[in-house]
Amino acid sequence: MVRNRTTMSCVPSRTRIGHPVARASALIERLSGLGRMAMARLLVVFACALAVTHPAAAQQTLFTNQIPSLTNLCDGSPCSSYELGMKFRSSVAGQVTAIRYFKDANEPAGNHVGHIWDLSGNLLATTTFLNETGNGWQQQALGAPLSIQANTTYIVSVNLVSHYVDTPGGLVTAVVNGALSSVADGMNGVLGNSGTFPAQSFNSSNYFRDIVFTPGSTPPPTCTGLQKLVSVDGGTTFAAYTDSSSPAIAQANVPVEFKLVVTNCAVTSVQPKTVDDCINANPNAAPFACAPVSAGGQGAPGLILYEPPVTAPVVAGVTYPLPPGATVSYTKAQLPNLLVSAASFAALCQGQTVVRNDAEFDGTDGNNNPVGYDAIAYVKCPQPLPASIALLKQISVDGGATWLDADTAATAPSVTAPHDAQYRLIVSNTGSVTLNNVVVSDPSLGLTNVPVAGGTLTAGQSVTITSGSAGFGMLYQLNRCSSNTTGNITNVATATGSPANGAANVTASNPAVLVCQPPVIACVASSSNASNFNGTSIPSGDYIWFNANFTAKGIPSSGATIFFQSSTIQFGNATVSVPNAQVTFSPTASCASTSFNSATNTWVTIVPIAGSDEIFLSGLSYPLAAPISGGTNPVTWTGTFSTNTPGVQIQWKWGAAVYSTFSANYNLLAVKPTHQNACSVNNGDHAGTPESSYQKYVIGGARGGGGSNFTGSWTGTVSANPVCH
């Protein structure tokens, strides 16, 4: 360890003997006879004089005067949102500085986020568009330029809210401008769910997503050999605080945690040797004044973390010796003293406003020269807090696996009678004064002034109370939700403590709400509908669009929801699973709509109370891996209907049409929800018709004859009348 070193630099880093500039100094000293300090100053001036600014290269975009051939495009009703993008690459390395997209005139402003991804789906950069215009090209700079490699494929994407532009087949061949080009791999024009990696593609479409690119590499950043990072929020976030006028602000009753980050700034590998660390109570003291005299310090007031120096820990996953530019981080896991308890830090801060932490790393480079880096961090001492207490009441309805802070019905769990509930209480001393006689009451649970364990909480201490804690067995409530207690069940707990300094008692309260639903009436009917395919054979590579529809009687004016689940279709040797369905008859709906929830694999349809003569039930896009001969018989669709509404009567049937090209992204199909009162379209097409560009690919086969038979002919109608239990 070297104390009181004199260094000079044109960048904020420390030069040591092992640094290239220092070795050059030794060489020139031998050649010129100059003194070391004079030569060091000469070298610094020389190095700074070489720091020149290069003119920026001209920026490029892939698209210049191109315009989309199709505008005002919308998929579904209401219009669906997607992530649309383009694969691109550059023939030279450089930096992406902004993202662009061509905005449709009917696309709402705002809520647009640009992304850049690598081909593995890793998100590399993101930016939110601001101050958008009505339509045309929109451009938003990245928060920091993104460096990209030459001849490497990336993806730029921007989400859409409702409307978009397109030039179908616009990326079949590569678009080239300057160093930039689109990728003509037959899988460009990428899309996916909004905000996610766009892994799918369609028709090599150009959705007009673009970048702003500056060719050429950038100079390497300044190397900082050692950073001392500070966390004052329990280790959640760390940052550097090297300015005494802007220190980290410690919080009362919260530990202060440090992290050491070492970067090898040498041109050869470096073998770590030692680290040392102490906190000076006086921020203006000499460096490492808090270290013992035997370790080169002054023994000044402070908190010793590691003095004299200790051997640098070996960190798993780090290559040793450290290659040039490599980093290694030391945390409390390797150096436990980097975590300073709230009590220890408060004791250090007696009479002080700000303290300074000094840290040092020492090692040797590949030429066995010493390498060392210093770092400092300033921390503002916490202010004492008045006596206070906090109480958090939580509820669990799954046996203690999940706990919820259910202060209101909106955040409360909802259960169906009969159902148990259990509660837990977290009582915390949030002040700087010890609390005595700490008790908890919860009258609705039968708890009155029950003492917490020991009855005392020191400053910053918390205690968790469950039904297993002495005196708190009533926190477990058998049949808390019953047929006699339906509705919102609210109870409030209160914690009270007496400050040891004689101040007035402190109190905190917190409620917990349980939403109790009446017992459910379950009405269920399993049903099968068997028919056959027509005589047209179907080649492999085509798609069968299976689609079912129904009518319902007995729907009350208040509405009802019908579910169709555990659905399969069996034909030949194949048995395929069909997405679930949820159809809601809503008294507030004036027209019908349908969409697909990919997270739950469910078709979700909403229709008016009156329904329709055909209501879309469920659909399946089935790609054929092998050809099917005509006349397949039987073809059987089976599933289970259920509802909570007694008296519902269902009549259902299905059809099947063949398409040469189709999509497994059901929201791209724009399926018509009903025959007569669909929100999205007003035509004579049957329920289940894909009202999208895929209609042109319908051909004969299954139960359809092609042409305008988009659903295939219907089977016979089968009745299903759910029986209630």
N, C-alpha and C positions, 0 to 999 in steps of 0.2 A: 504494500500500500504506500502510495506517495502522497504526502501532504504539501500544501502551499505551492502547488505547481503554477508556473507562469506560462500562459498560452496565449496565442493570437490566432485569429481566424476571420475570414470574410464571410463566413456562414456561422450560424449559432451552434457550433459543435466544438469539442475540445480536441486539440492535437497532442498526441502522446508519442513516445519514442517509437512505438510500433507502427505509427501512421505513415503512409507513403511520403507525405510532405516532410515529416521529421527525418526519415531515412535520407531523403534528398538533401536535407540540410546538412546532415553529417558528411555526405559525399562532397558537397561544394565547400564545406568548411575545410576539409582536408586539402582541397584543390586551391583554395584562395587564401587560407590563413585568417579569414574573418572570424570574429568571435561568434558564439552560438546565438546570442540574442540578436546581434546585428544581422546575422544571416537569416534568422527566423523572420525578422521584420521584412527583409528583402524578399524572401520567398512569398510571404503573405501578399505583399504589394504586387509581386509578379503574378501570383495565382489570381488575384482579384482583377488584375488588368486583362487577363485572358478570358474573363467572364463576359462574353459578347452576346448581343441579342441578334438572333437570326430572323430575317423577315419571314412572316407566316406564309405558308403555301396557300394557293387559291383554293377556296372551298368548292366542293362539287356536290351535285345531287344526281340521282339516277334519272329522274324524269325532268324534262325541261318544258316542252310545249305540248306534250301528250294530254288528251282529255278523254274522259270515260265515254264509252258508247252507250251505256245504259245508266240512267239516273232514277231517283225516286223509287228504289227497290226496297221491298218490305216483305219479310217472311213471317207468316202466321198472323193471328188476330187475337189479342193485340200483337203488334210487331215484336218479333223476338230480338234479343240482344246477343251479339257474338263478339268474339275476338277475331279480327281479320288481319292478315299479314302477308309478308313476302319474304322469300329467301333471297339473300344477296351475298356478294363477296367483293373483295377488292384485290386488284393485282399487286398492290403495294400496301405495306403497313401504314397506319395512320390513326386518326382519331375521329370518332363520331361525336359531333357537338350538338346535334339537335335531331328531332324526329318530326316528320311531316305526314299529313294525310289530307286527302281530298274530301271535303265535307259536302254532303248532299244538302240541297236547299231546305229539305223537310226534316233534316236531322237536328234535334234540339241542341242548343249550345250548352256547354259545360259537361261535367261528368265524363270527360275523355282522358284516358291515361295511355301514354305510349310506353312500349316495352321493347327491349332488345334481349334476345335469348341466344344461347348456343344450341347446337342441334340436339344436345342431350336434354334440353328443357331447363337448363340453369338460367335463371334471370340475372342478366348482367347490368342492366340500367333501366331506370324508369323515370318518367316525368309526367306531370299533370298539366294539361293544356289550359291556358288562361287567355282572356280577352279574345275569344274567338269571333270571327266574322260570320256573316250569314251563310256563305257557301264558298266553295273553292278551296285552294290550298291553305291549310293551317300549319303553323310551325311553332315548336316550343323547344327551347334550349334545354339540354341536360344540366343538372346541378353541377356536374364535373364531366369533362370530356372522357369518353370511353375509348381506350386504345384497342384496336383490332389488328389481327395478324393478316399477312398477305395470303391470298389463295385459301382462305378458310371461310366456310359457309356460316352465316348468321341469319337470324330472323328478326325483322322489325314488324311490330304489330300495334294496332290501336283498336280499342273496343268501339262498338257502335251501340247507340241507345235504341234506335228504331229503323232509320233509313240509311241506305248506303249506295255507292256507285260501283260499277263493274264494267270491265271489258272482257267478256268471255273469251277464253283462249289467248288473252293478251300476253301470257307468259309462256306460251308454247315454245317460242324461241327466245333466246337471251336478249334483253334490252341492255345496251352498253352505252355508257357515257363516261369518258375519261377513264379513271381506274376502276370505276364501279360497274357491276353487271348483275342482272338478275340470274337466277339459276334455272336452267332449262332441263329439269330432271323428270318432267311429267308429273311431278307432285308439288308444284309451286301453286301460289294462290291458296295459302293455308288458312284454316279457320278452326275455331274451338269455342268453348264456353267463355263468356266475357271475363276477362282478367286472368285467364289461365293460358298455359302453353298451347298454341294452336297446332295440334299434331295432325289434323285432317286436311284434306285438300279436295278441290272440286274444279274440274274442267280447266285447269291451269289459268284460273281467273285472275285478272289484275284488279285488285281492290284499291289500288293507288295509295299504298303505304310506302314511305320513302325516308331517307336520312339526309343529313347535311354532313359532309365528310371532308376532312383536311388531310391530304396525303403527307407522308413523312413522319419519322419518329420524333419523339420529344426528348429533351435532355433529362438525364436521371435526376430524381429528387435529391435534395440535401440529405445526407445520412446523419442520423442522430444515434450515437452509440448506445446511450442508456436513457430510458424514460422512467420516471417514477410516477406512476399513476395512482390516483386516490379515488376511493369510493366512500361516500358519506350516506349511502342509502341501503346499507346492508349487503353490499357486494353486487347490486344489480347493475350499476353503471360505473365505469372508471373513466377518468379524464386526467390530463396533465394540468397542473397549476404551478407554473414556474414564475409567476408575477406576484410579488407580495401585495400589490394593490388589488389583485383579483384572486383571492385564495379560494380553496374549497371551503364550504361553510358546514362545519360539523353540527350535528343535531344532538340535543340532550337525549341521553338514554340510548343512543344508537352507536354501535362500534364504528371505528374508523379503520378502513381496510386499505392496504397498499398492494401494488403489483409492480414488479421490476421487469421491464422489457429490454433485452439486450439485442442489438443489431451489430453484426460484424461489418464494420466500415472499412476494414483493411482489404488489401488486394490478395492476401493469402488467407488460408484457413486460420482460425483462432481456437485455441484450447482454453476453455474457462478454467480459472483457478480459484478465485475467492470473491466473496461479496461482503460488504460491511455496510451498516446502516444505523443511524441514530437520529433522534429528533431533538433539535435545540429549542429549549424553552424561550430563549432570546433569539428572535429572527434576524437580528443584526450581528450576532456573534460570528466569529471566524468560522470557516468551513470545518465541520467535524469537531467543533469546540466541545461538544457533548461527549466525545469519545474519551476514554481514560487516557491519562498521560502515557501509560505503558503502550498504548496503541497509537500514539502520535497525536492525541487530542489534548485538551486542556482540563478535562474533568469538569466542565461547566455544567450547570443545571440542564437537565434534559431527560429523555427516556431512551435508554440503550436497547436497540433491537438486536443488532449483531455487531458487537465490538468486544474484543478484537475480531478481525475478519474470520469468516467461516468458509469452509470449502464449498465452492459453487455446486449446488445439487445437480445430479444427472436427471434430466427430464425425459420420460418415456416418449418415443417417437421422434426425438430430435437427433440429427446426425452430428456426430462428434469426430474430429474438431468441426467447429462451425464453418461451413463454406462462406466465401464472400457474399455479403448481402443477406445471409441467413439470420433468423431471429430465434431467441429462446425466451420464454416468459417464466418468471418465478412468482408463484402465488403462495397463499397461506398453506396450500397442500404440500409444497416443498419447504417453505420457510414459515412455520406457524406463527412466529412473532410478528409477521406482517399484518396480522389481525390484532388491533389494539382495542381492548374492551372499553366500553363507555366510561366505566369507573376509572380505569388507568389514564385515559385521555383527559378526563375532567381533573384528575389530580395533577397531571402535567401542566394544565392550563391555569393553575392558581395564580391570579394576578396578571395573566397575560391575555392579549387580544388575538395575536397570531403567532403560530410556531412554525419553524422551518425544519423539514426533514432532509437530511443529507444522505445520499447513497453512493456507493462506488462499486464498480466491477473491475476486476483485474484478470488478465490472462496472458498467454504468449501466442505470437503468430507463428507461421510456418517456418520463419527464419530464427525462431527462438528469441525474438525481440519482445520486450514487455508491451502489452496493449492494455490500456485502462480508460474507463469512461466514468464521468461523474454525472449526477443528476440531483436536482432539488425539487421539493414540492412544499407549497405553503398551505397551511390549514388554519382557518379561523376557529377560535375556540367557541364551544357552545354556550349559550346563555342559559342560566338556571330557569327552570319552569316552575310556575306555582303548583301547588297541590292539585291533582286532578285524577280522575278515575274514568275508565272507559269500559263499556260492556258490549259484547257482540253476542247476540242470540241467534243460533242456527237451528234448522230443522232438517231431519232426514226421514224419508218415507221408503227407503230401500235397504233397511237394516244397517244403516251407518256407512254404506259404501259412498254415498254422495251427501254433502252438506250444503244447504242453501241459506243465504242471508235474505230471508223472505220478509222484508219490511212491509211490503204491500201485496195486494192480491195479484198485481201484474207480475211480480217476481216470485210468487209463491208456487209450491208444487200443487198439482191437482190430482186427487185420487178419487176412486170410486168406493163407496161404502160396501162392506165394512173394511176398514184399513187402520193399521197401527201407525203411530208416529213417535219419534223420539227427538229430544232436544239436547243441545249442548251449549254451554256458556263459556265465553272467553273473557276473563276479567283482567284488566291491565292497569298498572300504575303508570300513568302517562305524564306524571310530574317529576320533580326533582326531590320530593320529600317522601319519606317512608310513611305508609298508611297502616294503621292498626285497626283492629276490630272490623275487619272487612267481612260483610255479610251480604247475602243475596236473598231476595224475595220474589216469588212468582205466585200470587194468590190463586189464579185459576188452575194452577198445577198443585196447589196445596203446600207451597213452600213459603215459610215466614222467617226472615232473619236467620237463615242457615249460614253458619260461618264457613268461609273457604278454608282449605287445608292450612292450619297454622294460624289463620286469622290475620296475617301480616303480609304485606307486599312491599318490597323495597323498590326504590326508584327504577323504573324501566322493566320491572318484573311482570310477567303474565302467567296466569294459571288457567288451564282448560278443565272444565267441570262437565262430567257426563253422568249418566244414570248409575255408573259404577262407583262414583265418588261418594264418600261417606256422607249420609244425610240427604243425598240427591236422587234417590231411587225413583221419585215421581217424575223425573225427566223422561222416563219411558211411559208412554200412554197407550194402553191396550184399547183397540177400537176407538181411537181418537175421532175418527170419521165413522159415523154410523148412520143408519136410516133416520135416526132422530136428531142428528146434528148437521144436516146438510146446509151448505152455504159457506160463507167465509168464517173460519174459526180463528180468532185473534187472541193471543195472550201476551202480556208484557212482563218482562223481568226487570228488576231494579237492583243495582249494586251500590253499597254505601261503605265509606271508609273514613277513619278519623286520622287527620294528619298528625305526625309525631311532633310538629312544631307548635301545636295548640291552635292552629287555624280551624275555621269552621269545617264541619263535615262536608265531604264531597260525594256527589251522587250521579249516577248515569243509568239510563233506562234504554231498553231496546225491545221492539215487538217481534213477533213471528206469526205469520199468517199461513193457514192451511185451507185450501179450497177443497171442500168436500162435496162430491157429486153423488146424486142418488144412485141406487143400484141400477145396472144396465139391463135393459131387455134385449136379448140377442135373438134375432130372427134369421134363420139359415135355411138355404136350399141348395143341394148339389144338383147339377144338371148336365146332360150331354146332348149334343146335337150331331147326328151322323149323316153324312151325305157322300158324294163322290165327285171326282174330277171329270171333265169332259174328255173327249177322245184325242185331243191335241197333245202331242208329246212336248216336253219342256227340256231344252238343252242345259247342260251345266253352265254356270256363270250367270244365268238369269236369276231373277228374284220373284218370289211369290209374296204378294201383299194380302195376307189374311186380315179380314176386318169383320167385326161383328157389330150389330145394332139391335135395339130393343125398343119396346114401348112399355109403359107402366101405368097401372091403375091403382087407386087407393091412396094417392099422394095427398096429404092434408094441406090446408091452406098455409100452414106454418112452414111447410117444406119437409124434405127428407133427403137422406143420403143413401145411395145404394153402392155396395162394394162388390167387385167380381175378382176373386183371388184364387190362387193355386190352380191356375188355368194352364192346360196343355192341349196340343193338337197332335193326334196320332195318325200317320198315314204310312203304309208300307211297313218298313222296319224302323221308321223314324218316330221319335216322340220328342217334341220340342216344347219348351216352356214359353208362355206368353206373358207379357207385362200385365201387372195388376191394373184395375180400373176403379175409379172413384167418381161417381156421378152425383152431383148435388142439384136437387130441385129447389131453387131459391125464389122466395117471394119478391126479392128486389131485382131479379134479373129480367131484362126486357128482351134479350136475345141470347143465343147460345154461343159458347166458346169452348175450346179444348186446347190443352197443352200437355207436354210430357215432362214429368219430373224425373230426371235421370238419377237423382240421388236415391229415390225410393223405388225406381223402376215402375212408375205408375202413370197411366193416362188420367188426367184430371179434367173433368168436363163439368160445366155449369150450364143449366138450362132453366128457362122459366117454369113456373109451377105447372102450366098447361102441357109442358113437354112438347112432343112432336110425333109424327107418324113413324119417324126413324131417328133414334138417338144413338150416336156413336158410342160403342161400349169399350172395345179394345182392339188393338191392331198389332201385327207382327210382320216385320220385314225379314224374310227368310231367304238367304242366298243359297243357291243350289251348288253343292260341291260335285254332284254327279247328276247325269240326266235322269228324267222321270218319264216313263212311257205313259201314253194317254190311258184314260179310263180307270185310274186308281180308285179302288173301292174296298173298304170304306175309308172315309176321312172323317175323323171324329174329334170334335172340339168339346172339351170337358172343363168345368170350373165350378166354383162355389159362390152363390149370391148370398149377401148378408145385408141386414139393415137393422136399425133400432126402432123402426116404425112398424107396428103391427098392421096387418091387413093389406100389405102391398102385393100386387099381382104382376108378374113379369112375363112378357112374350118376347122371345129372342130368336135371331137367325144370323147366318154369316155368309160371307162371300169370299172369293179368292181370285185375284187377277195377277197376270204375269207382266213383269217389266224387264226390259233388257238392261236398263240402268236404274238404280234406285239408291236410297240413302238409309243408313242405319241411324243417322241423326234425325230422330222423329220430328223434332221441332222445325226441321227444314222442309218437311212434307206439306205443312199447312193443311192438315186434315180437316175436312168439313165436319162440324160437330153434329149437325142435324140436317134433315132434308129441307125444312121449311123456314126456320127462323134463325139461321146462323148470323152471327155478328159480322163475320169477315166477308162473306160473299152472298149475293142474292141471285141464285141461278137454280136450275132444276137438277143439279147433280145430287146424287144420293149421299146420305151420311156415310162417312168413311172415305170419301173421295179425296185424294191428294190434290189440293188446289195449288199446285206448284208447277215449275217447269218440267217436272218428271212425267207429266201427263203424256208428253210426246213420245215417251218410251214404252207405252203400254202395247202389248202384243197378245195374241191368242194363247190360251192355255189355262190350266187349273179349272176355274168355273167362268172364265171370261172369253170373249171373242175378239178382244182388241178394239180398235176404233175409239169409241167414246165410252166403252164399258170399263170404267176405271176401277170398279169395285169387284167385278165378277157378278154372275147371277146369284140370287139369294137361294139359300136352302129352304127347306120347310121350316115353319115356325114351331118352337118348342115352348111349353109353359113351365114356369118356375115360380112357385108360391112359397116364400120363406115361412118356416114354422117357428114361432116364438117360444123361448124357454125362460 
